[in-house]
Amino acid sequence: MRVPLLDLHGQMAPLRDEILAAVTEVIDSTQYILGPKVERFEKNIAAYCGSGHGIGVASGTDALLAALMALEIGPGDAVLTTPYSFFATMGCILRLGAKPVFADIDPVTYNIDPACMAEVLADDARSGKRIKAIIPVHLYGQCADMGRILALAQEYNLPIVEDAAQAIGALYPMQTGGQTVWQRAGSMGKAGCFSFFPSKNLGGIGDGGLITCNDSELAERLRIIRVHGGAPKYHHGVVGGNFRIDPIQTVVLEVKLARLPEWHKARRRNAANYRRLFAQTDLLKTGEVSLPKAVYEVEGMMVGEGCDYHIYNQFVIRVRDRDGLLRHLINHEIGAEIYYPIPLHRQECLAGFGYDKVLFPEAERAALETLALPIFPELTEAMQCFVVEQISEFYT
Ligand SMILES: *Cc1c(COP(=O)(O)O)cnc(C)c1O
């Protein structure tokens, strides 16, 4: 049996006609840049995410870059982020001439650890206050610990740019005045950045991204930065870029947005299936495999709608002899990937930043021990059985 890490055929087939009709409408309209279809999509996504404004951009990478540009991050500044993420999280900082500063991750969620952040921020406050913003990443589809991160941001008066590229719709239980308010990824910081790369839970037929925010002045600035900083056109008070999303992507995404809650639910069901299947083996007891933990899950919330405490963009396990297991799975036609094999502080482009000596042990350990298994919504139970069987076989 072949089990790909991701197969989009099953998602596209039932939507094909609807998507073709929507795309045809764009083609016939000749409105190929921005316009009412993009605006409608921005409103719908912002509403879904519980944010006041949505600004569509060309990619998740551009969302991060434009957000930092709007916050006027530049040379001499530092930005605090996680050492364990996709490169774009750090790339946007470096592209603006600023310096990434890292705080290690929590070994359970793989998200930035607020306790480590507190140490880094205290150090920075003592040594010149260069940190000007914080980028937490909601890795694999589960929010970073935003309550504690917001408290730190408040204490040090720093804006938060949430990298929510893997977490559209993911809920975080914010404690306010003795009450729990579930808030969606991207709605808690100063700005939230989303990606519609085809492998994300909401993926286009190419690149796309979006920034959410609640501050209308910031939203206006982002809209201007998106079109080269021209406001009005040909008058450039600031330098922006061409960061626009195409209407051809937004109409496709709009068709898919209507299905997003059921896809989240299917991914959560698949995660529950893995938990059941792994529990029937010895792998968890022997410690050969540990499963991801949905830390915000509440009893009784398992499969219902609107319970997106984890949207499982990836189902990442921690294993013994990871590289051996990966080879075994690939040999048996099972798709698996390492997200990510090299922590950000170890990237060659940071040579000279002095990070070769600084250690982020949990990020380093995650890079050596973790592996993502297939979790896409259309994955069948038979495929999941085969995956778990093959993992069992490898360890026996
Ligand atoms: C996908 C991703 C991005 C970048 O998004 P693109 O649309 O591919 O540019 C940024 N950060 C994280 C965590 C991602 O997973």
The ligand as a Gaussian input file, in Angstrom:
#p B3LYP/6-31G(d) Opt

LIG

0 1
 C        4.498000      27.781000       5.378000
 C        5.096000      28.605000       6.427000
 C        5.539000      29.917000       6.204000
 C        5.646000      30.533000       4.852000
 O        4.549000      30.497000       4.055000
 P        4.668000      30.576000       2.468000
 O        3.272000      30.828000       2.035000
 O        5.210000      29.269000       1.988000
 O        5.571000      31.715000       2.125000
 C        5.987000      30.654000       7.286000
 N        6.031000      30.133000       8.515000
 C        5.652000      28.876000       8.763000
 C        5.711000      28.365000      10.164000
 C        5.183000      28.058000       7.729000
 O        4.831000      26.798000       7.992000

